[in-house]
């Protein structure tokens, strides 16, 4: 490829980044900034002092002990910790490439990640990125600002993973090692993986974790197409599958739903949040609903 071809690619890429920025920034400005702030800022408050109650103060902040001592109302004054850190953990393994006429899953994942990142930026928080397969493929340390978010979007669009397999435990342990202070963590994946419940519990004990399962409705079932050659996205192995067999279809469905149930259980029992987002549904509604429930 000549220099011109390369320039063309960069131009295309920048156009894509810009498009995603315009769309997701609008969302985060109008909708998510405030919601994100009210959902997570309570976690970042430190108590600094008390002062006399003034008209308009939130009664929930009255310090009853001090009030009783002085016989007049005093309120606690909180200082917001200077900033929070958001860590986006994105699964870039093979299974992420399954998509239908709607949109590839990774496009939806990129938009969700960008929306969250811009919401954090509005809050003056730092944003970091971990792209993982069965290993950590890329780590961008947390930083602030628009150009940093654009770099994250660029990586999400064009990153080519080395491995097609998934290991969530490795990724979670890595995040735990690099993030010494409490972070707001979003894990974006289809979660067709298991054995991470224990690790999830440990990570959730320290960080504020939310799983966002992005999936395609066509993954839930194998259509009846007779004998079909299929490739395992993660191992690359080719095999003949008789899709007209009811048993094969049922087994697949069972396998799929086991993974989904495991995800929901692992996250909720660890005290983490869990969002399901089908690629043909509005992720905006899903995220807003989640923020409002938690806020």
Helices and strands as residue ranges (DSSP letters): H 3-27, I 28-32, H 33-40, G 41-44, E 45-52, G 59-61, H 64-70, E 74-80, E 85-91, G 94-97, H 105-122, E 126-132, E 136-143, H 146-158, H 168-178, E 184-189, H 197-206, E 208-215, G 217-219, E 227-231, E 238-242, H 246-269, E 273-278, H 283-294
